[in-house]
């Protein structure tokens, strides 16, 4: 459970980072490019107006859910600001390297003159010491400096605009379909070829709404799945506001039904209310329990746990409770939002774990950071006869960007071992 102290520390750290970034952007884009007071004042006002909603969006959207449009603009600007920062740092670093290798402008390194040696060596009394002249530093050319600052700023704006445009196109582009086949220990021969469509991290909210969901459902149905599994972070809002959009899931067609587990974001918006709402839509919500999939002749266990981040709360990740009363010799598939504790799940007999949460980083440079932080960041992993698939997510969260980590629908085909 998030404590007030942890929330306060999070807000302070994020606030300090966001403020520092906007101060840096002001200096590089406005202060360094012109001495005109009107231009600099415009920059101060503009970046303040862009920074404040970003700092307040987390609180405002919880107090006034209807103000989510403010968060949309703030998150979009967040993505632009990240790429502006990277572009400015990259171009500025290149300029610094060039300056270091060339040395001061207009100053040549001294070269010793070659003169014939004197016929006789001078006596000690005739020796004099003359200090070599120290070259004076070249005068600073303010016009040239300002020109370079403008060129740097202009190049950064173009680069950031191009990356942001591509990232937004990719985010709103239909998710790719990735198909994988997994040998599931203990799976009856009669269920060989059983297919699961895996969705995760859709994040229905201010941007992803009914139209996106209708298209997503149509794409899933076209894959003719036997079962649909949704591994959390389905929503970013209340049942009242997002229920009509989420209700599109009622149109999913799978003979073994649609099954859902909570992610960390459901807890931000009342996980219990969403569990009840989804149950009312005909979706099977697995909260630390398991169900049998198939019939008396051939079946396997589908196990669902609540989100790992809530494992110390009243209602959170509890694999032991989910496995209570289960025959350990049966084939099993575990739905767990985060790829955490895969080792423990494998030891408990889970042949396949389906997870999400990481988004694969969602957009560069966070793709690199997530890869460094998470041992299992995205894709299919195997340890002996146990498997884990971590989805990059089917929607997006925060900045509507996807760069280097395309959204995906995963079709998993189970094979008898």
Helices and strands as residue ranges (DSSP letters): H 4-26, I 27-31, H 37-63, G 65-67, H 68-102, G 124-126, H 142-172, E 176-184, G 189-191, E 194-199, H 210-222, E 227-231, H 239-246, G 247-251, E 258-261, H 264-268, H 271-280, E 284-285, E 289-294, E 299-304, G 308-310, H 319-323, E 332-335, H 342-347, E 352-355, G 359-361, H 366-373, E 379-383, E 386-390, E 408-416
